[in-house]
């Protein structure tokens, strides 16, 4: 999954609207940041195989340290503890960040072919929706839309236009990746992934968090 991962970030913000959206963006993509770094360092592995699935050419055959369910749970605990101990966050906020990290595994299982291990490199799961390009794209957008709807449904006050602008940029990059991008090299995949995750995080701060801070200050 790509932009669909950000749906839980919007939804979880409804539980404490003071949490910066950009921090939740980092949390929901935390294991993908790890994955990109670990693949560049040679600790996890994948192949670029044109036509491997209908939506992307990634054969993600070895990623036990970032994407197994057990590893994801460990990272979630560490992220929660880091926010509580280092940043002095409440237990509720720490739990929200832990849930944000864990959400990554479950949203990935929706679209991946069976390459999501339960532990180590064993017992891999995935519903395989990546093999249906249009359906996969709709599901990704639906995850984001549901997260925004839940954020608003819970009574949070925020300006919709900056959020729509943010999602529009994300959807545009998603469409290019799904429908118009030539298969990159393995190194390019990791670097492009890190670049886009960081770009979306910066945009979340610039379009959503920064105006909200100014509004509260006024």
C-alpha positions as CSV (number, residue, x, y, z in Angstrom):
1,X,0.0,0.0,0.0
2,X,1.1,3.6,-0.6
3,X,-1.1,6.6,0.2
4,X,-3.7,4.3,1.9
5,X,-1.3,4.1,4.8
6,X,-2.1,7.7,5.7
7,X,-5.8,7.0,6.3
8,X,-5.1,5.8,9.9
9,X,-3.0,9.0,10.5
10,X,-6.0,11.2,9.7
11,X,-8.3,8.9,11.8
12,X,-6.0,8.8,14.8
13,X,-5.6,12.5,14.8
14,X,-9.3,12.7,15.8
15,X,-8.4,11.1,19.2
16,X,-6.2,14.1,20.0
17,X,-6.3,16.9,17.6
18,X,-3.2,18.5,19.2
19,X,-1.0,15.8,17.8
20,X,0.8,17.2,14.7
21,X,-0.4,15.4,11.5
22,X,3.2,15.2,10.2
23,X,4.2,13.1,13.2
24,X,1.4,10.7,12.6
25,X,2.5,10.6,8.9
26,X,5.9,9.4,10.0
27,X,4.4,6.9,12.4
28,X,2.2,5.2,9.8
29,X,5.1,4.9,7.4
30,X,7.7,4.1,10.1
31,X,8.3,0.5,8.9
32,X,8.6,1.6,5.3
33,X,11.2,4.1,6.3
34,X,13.0,1.2,7.9
35,X,12.4,-1.0,4.9
36,X,14.0,1.6,2.5
37,X,17.0,2.0,4.8
38,X,17.4,-1.7,5.3
39,X,17.2,-2.5,1.6
40,X,19.8,0.2,0.9
41,X,22.0,-1.2,3.6
42,X,21.6,-4.8,2.2
43,X,19.7,-6.3,5.2
44,X,16.4,-6.7,3.5
45,X,15.9,-7.7,-0.2
46,X,13.5,-7.4,-3.1
47,X,13.6,-7.7,-6.8
48,X,12.2,-5.4,-9.5
49,X,10.3,-7.7,-11.9
50,X,8.2,-5.9,-14.6
51,X,4.7,-7.2,-14.5
52,X,5.1,-9.0,-11.2
53,X,1.8,-7.5,-10.1
54,X,-0.6,-5.3,-12.1
55,X,0.2,-2.2,-10.0
56,X,3.9,-2.5,-9.4
57,X,7.0,-4.6,-10.2
58,X,8.2,-5.2,-6.6
59,X,8.9,-8.8,-5.5
60,X,9.2,-8.2,-1.8
61,X,10.6,-11.6,-0.9
62,X,12.6,-10.8,2.2
63,X,11.7,-8.1,4.8
64,X,11.5,-9.8,8.2
65,X,13.0,-6.9,10.2
66,X,10.6,-4.2,9.0
67,X,7.4,-5.9,7.8
68,X,6.8,-9.0,9.8
69,X,3.9,-8.6,12.3
70,X,6.1,-9.4,15.2
71,X,8.7,-6.8,14.1
72,X,6.0,-4.2,13.5
73,X,4.7,-4.8,17.1
74,X,8.2,-4.3,18.5
75,X,8.7,-1.1,16.5
76,X,5.3,0.1,17.7
77,X,6.2,-0.4,21.3
78,X,9.5,1.3,20.8
79,X,7.9,4.3,19.1
80,X,5.3,4.6,21.9
81,X,7.9,4.4,24.6
82,X,10.1,6.9,22.8
83,X,7.3,9.5,22.7
84,X,6.4,8.8,26.3
85,X,9.8,8.8,27.9
86,X,11.7,11.2,25.6
87,X,8.9,13.7,24.8
88,X,6.9,13.3,27.9
89,X,3.7,12.4,26.0
90,X,0.8,10.9,27.9
91,X,0.1,7.2,27.8
92,X,-2.9,7.9,25.5
93,X,-0.7,9.7,23.0
94,X,2.0,7.0,23.2
95,X,-0.6,4.4,22.5
96,X,-1.9,6.4,19.5
97,X,1.5,6.4,18.0
98,X,1.9,2.7,18.6
99,X,-1.4,2.0,16.9
100,X,-0.3,4.2,13.9
101,X,2.8,2.1,13.5
102,X,0.9,-1.2,13.7
103,X,-1.7,0.0,11.2
104,X,0.9,-0.3,8.5
105,X,1.0,-4.1,8.6
106,X,-2.8,-4.5,8.4
107,X,-3.2,-2.0,5.6
108,X,-0.4,-3.7,3.7
109,X,-2.0,-7.1,4.0
110,X,-5.1,-5.8,2.2
111,X,-3.2,-5.2,-1.1
112,X,0.1,-7.2,-1.0
113,X,0.4,-10.6,-2.5
114,X,1.4,-13.1,0.3
115,X,4.7,-11.5,1.2
116,X,3.8,-10.1,4.7
117,X,5.3,-12.5,7.3
118,X,3.8,-13.1,10.7
119,X,7.3,-13.6,12.2
120,X,10.8,-13.7,10.8
121,X,10.3,-14.7,7.1
122,X,7.6,-17.3,7.9
123,X,3.8,-17.6,7.3
124,X,3.4,-14.9,4.8
125,X,0.0,-13.2,4.2
126,X,-1.6,-10.9,1.7
127,X,-5.0,-10.6,-0.1
128,X,-3.3,-9.9,-3.5
129,X,-5.4,-6.8,-4.5
130,X,-2.3,-5.4,-6.1
131,X,-3.2,-7.7,-9.0
132,X,-6.3,-5.6,-9.7
133,X,-5.0,-2.1,-10.5
134,X,-8.2,-0.1,-10.5
135,X,-9.5,-1.8,-7.3
136,X,-6.2,-1.3,-5.5
137,X,-6.3,2.4,-6.4
138,X,-9.9,2.8,-5.2
139,X,-9.1,1.0,-1.9
140,X,-6.1,3.3,-1.3
141,X,-8.2,6.4,-1.8
142,X,-11.0,4.9,0.3
143,X,-8.6,4.4,3.2
144,X,-7.6,8.1,3.0
145,X,-11.1,9.3,2.6
146,X,-12.4,7.2,5.5
147,X,-9.6,8.5,7.7
148,X,-10.5,12.1,6.9
149,X,-14.2,11.4,7.3
150,X,-13.6,9.9,10.8
151,X,-11.4,12.9,11.8
152,X,-14.3,15.2,10.9
153,X,-17.0,12.9,12.3
154,X,-15.4,13.0,15.7
155,X,-15.9,16.7,15.8
156,X,-12.4,18.0,15.0
157,X,-12.3,21.5,13.5
158,X,-9.9,21.9,10.6
159,X,-9.9,23.5,7.2
160,X,-10.8,21.1,4.5
161,X,-9.1,22.8,1.5
162,X,-5.5,22.3,2.8
163,X,-6.3,18.7,3.6
164,X,-7.8,18.2,0.1
165,X,-4.7,19.9,-1.4
166,X,-2.4,17.5,0.5
167,X,-4.4,14.5,-0.5
168,X,-4.5,15.7,-4.1
169,X,-0.7,15.9,-4.3
170,X,-0.4,12.5,-2.8
171,X,-3.0,11.0,-5.2
172,X,-1.2,12.5,-8.1
173,X,2.1,10.8,-7.2
174,X,0.2,7.6,-6.5
175,X,-1.4,7.7,-10.0
176,X,2.1,8.2,-11.6
177,X,3.4,5.2,-9.6
178,X,0.5,3.0,-10.5
179,X,-0.2,4.0,-14.1
180,X,2.6,5.9,-15.7
181,X,6.0,5.1,-14.2
182,X,8.7,3.0,-15.8
183,X,10.1,0.3,-13.5
184,X,13.0,1.8,-11.6
185,X,16.1,0.1,-10.3
186,X,16.1,-1.3,-6.8
187,X,18.2,1.5,-5.5
188,X,15.9,4.0,-7.1
189,X,12.9,2.4,-5.6
190,X,14.3,2.8,-2.1
191,X,15.5,6.4,-2.7
192,X,12.2,7.4,-4.4
193,X,10.2,5.9,-1.5
194,X,12.2,7.8,1.1
195,X,11.8,11.0,-0.9
196,X,8.1,10.7,-1.3
197,X,7.5,9.8,2.4
198,X,9.4,12.8,3.4
199,X,7.7,15.1,0.9
200,X,4.3,14.0,2.1
201,X,5.4,14.6,5.7
202,X,6.7,18.1,4.9
203,X,3.5,18.9,3.1
204,X,1.4,17.7,6.0
205,X,3.3,20.2,8.2
206,X,3.2,23.0,5.8
207,X,-0.4,22.7,4.7
208,X,-2.2,21.4,7.8
209,X,-0.1,21.8,11.0
210,X,1.5,25.2,10.4
211,X,-1.8,27.0,9.7
212,X,-3.3,25.3,12.7
213,X,-0.5,26.5,14.9
214,X,-1.0,30.1,13.7
215,X,-4.7,29.9,14.3
216,X,-4.2,28.7,17.9
217,X,-1.6,31.4,18.5
218,X,-4.1,34.1,17.3
